[in-house]
């Protein structure tokens, strides 16, 4: 399945947050059973947040590791315009939804499902995704 990973799933892993086990398990299935995609703007925000908490080397290393198994959604001005018109109050979430559409994602995996109510691409948590579509060792 083709997935767009919201930044909060990646931050679970980067900062060992409470959702980390499910996020790590999901990521472990990407590149084999599932395709992982991220929005372009996720890379900048992710690097910024990791650098603030750790350092620039850790941020670059995390992003490089991410790019070893995830693709970046190909977005254009038209996708940004589409995001503006979505019924999603938070513009960053609208950009995520537009990126999901641009890469043909079948789901957005996020910790904030409720924020994606107006998204044309369905959203679910890592735990929900693993229950429905995970492979092996559930």
QUIZIVEN-V828839 format. One record per residue. N is the residue number from 1. RES is the residue in three letters. PHI is phi as a letter, one per 30 degrees, with the letter a starting at -180 (NA if undefined). OMEGA is omega in whole degrees, 0 to 359 (999 if undefined). Layout:
BEGIN
n=N res=RES phi=PHI omega=OMEGA
n=N res=RES phi=PHI omega=OMEGA
END
This chain:
BEGIN
n=1 res=UNK phi=NA omega=178
n=2 res=UNK phi=c omega=185
n=3 res=UNK phi=b omega=167
n=4 res=UNK phi=c omega=180
n=5 res=UNK phi=c omega=176
n=6 res=UNK phi=d omega=185
n=7 res=UNK phi=e omega=184
n=8 res=UNK phi=d omega=176
n=9 res=UNK phi=d omega=178
n=10 res=UNK phi=d omega=178
n=11 res=UNK phi=d omega=174
n=12 res=UNK phi=e omega=183
n=13 res=UNK phi=d omega=183
n=14 res=UNK phi=e omega=185
n=15 res=UNK phi=c omega=178
n=16 res=UNK phi=h omega=179
n=17 res=UNK phi=d omega=183
n=18 res=UNK phi=e omega=180
n=19 res=UNK phi=d omega=186
n=20 res=UNK phi=e omega=183
n=21 res=UNK phi=e omega=180
n=22 res=UNK phi=d omega=179
n=23 res=UNK phi=d omega=178
n=24 res=UNK phi=d omega=179
n=25 res=UNK phi=d omega=178
n=26 res=UNK phi=d omega=180
n=27 res=UNK phi=d omega=178
n=28 res=UNK phi=d omega=179
n=29 res=UNK phi=c omega=180
n=30 res=UNK phi=d omega=184
n=31 res=UNK phi=j omega=178
n=32 res=UNK phi=c omega=182
n=33 res=UNK phi=d omega=184
n=34 res=UNK phi=b omega=175
n=35 res=UNK phi=c omega=178
n=36 res=UNK phi=c omega=177
n=37 res=UNK phi=b omega=174
n=38 res=UNK phi=b omega=175
n=39 res=UNK phi=d omega=180
n=40 res=UNK phi=e omega=183
n=41 res=UNK phi=d omega=176
n=42 res=UNK phi=d omega=182
n=43 res=UNK phi=d omega=181
n=44 res=UNK phi=d omega=181
n=45 res=UNK phi=d omega=179
n=46 res=UNK phi=d omega=179
n=47 res=UNK phi=d omega=180
n=48 res=UNK phi=d omega=183
n=49 res=UNK phi=d omega=179
n=50 res=UNK phi=d omega=179
n=51 res=UNK phi=d omega=179
n=52 res=UNK phi=d omega=183
n=53 res=UNK phi=d omega=182
n=54 res=UNK phi=c omega=176
n=55 res=UNK phi=a omega=184
n=56 res=UNK phi=d omega=180
n=57 res=UNK phi=d omega=179
n=58 res=UNK phi=d omega=180
n=59 res=UNK phi=d omega=180
n=60 res=UNK phi=d omega=180
n=61 res=UNK phi=d omega=180
n=62 res=UNK phi=d omega=180
n=63 res=UNK phi=d omega=178
n=64 res=UNK phi=d omega=177
n=65 res=UNK phi=d omega=178
n=66 res=UNK phi=d omega=182
n=67 res=UNK phi=d omega=174
n=68 res=UNK phi=d omega=183
n=69 res=UNK phi=b omega=181
n=70 res=UNK phi=b omega=175
n=71 res=UNK phi=c omega=178
n=72 res=UNK phi=c omega=181
n=73 res=UNK phi=d omega=181
n=74 res=UNK phi=d omega=183
n=75 res=UNK phi=c omega=182
n=76 res=UNK phi=b omega=175
n=77 res=UNK phi=e omega=180
n=78 res=UNK phi=e omega=178
n=79 res=UNK phi=d omega=177
n=80 res=UNK phi=d omega=177
n=81 res=UNK phi=d omega=178
n=82 res=UNK phi=d omega=179
n=83 res=UNK phi=d omega=179
n=84 res=UNK phi=e omega=183
n=85 res=UNK phi=d omega=180
n=86 res=UNK phi=d omega=178
n=87 res=UNK phi=d omega=178
n=88 res=UNK phi=b omega=186
n=89 res=UNK phi=e omega=182
n=90 res=UNK phi=d omega=185
n=91 res=UNK phi=d omega=179
n=92 res=UNK phi=d omega=177
n=93 res=UNK phi=d omega=176
n=94 res=UNK phi=d omega=176
n=95 res=UNK phi=d omega=176
n=96 res=UNK phi=d omega=180
n=97 res=UNK phi=d omega=178
n=98 res=UNK phi=d omega=177
n=99 res=UNK phi=d omega=178
n=100 res=UNK phi=d omega=178
n=101 res=UNK phi=d omega=183
n=102 res=UNK phi=d omega=182
n=103 res=UNK phi=c omega=179
n=104 res=UNK phi=i omega=180
n=105 res=UNK phi=d omega=177
n=106 res=UNK phi=c omega=178
n=107 res=UNK phi=a omega=170
n=108 res=UNK phi=c omega=178
n=109 res=UNK phi=c omega=189
n=110 res=UNK phi=a omega=172
n=111 res=UNK phi=d omega=186
n=112 res=UNK phi=c omega=182
n=113 res=UNK phi=e omega=184
n=114 res=UNK phi=d omega=180
n=115 res=UNK phi=d omega=182
n=116 res=UNK phi=c omega=181
n=117 res=UNK phi=e omega=181
n=118 res=UNK phi=c omega=183
n=119 res=UNK phi=d omega=175
n=120 res=UNK phi=d omega=177
n=121 res=UNK phi=c omega=182
n=122 res=UNK phi=d omega=179
n=123 res=UNK phi=c omega=176
n=124 res=UNK phi=a omega=178
n=125 res=UNK phi=d omega=175
n=126 res=UNK phi=e omega=181
n=127 res=UNK phi=d omega=179
n=128 res=UNK phi=d omega=179
n=129 res=UNK phi=e omega=182
n=130 res=UNK phi=d omega=178
n=131 res=UNK phi=d omega=184
n=132 res=UNK phi=d omega=191
n=133 res=UNK phi=b omega=182
n=134 res=UNK phi=d omega=179
n=135 res=UNK phi=c omega=175
n=136 res=UNK phi=h omega=172
n=137 res=UNK phi=h omega=181
n=138 res=UNK phi=d omega=999
END
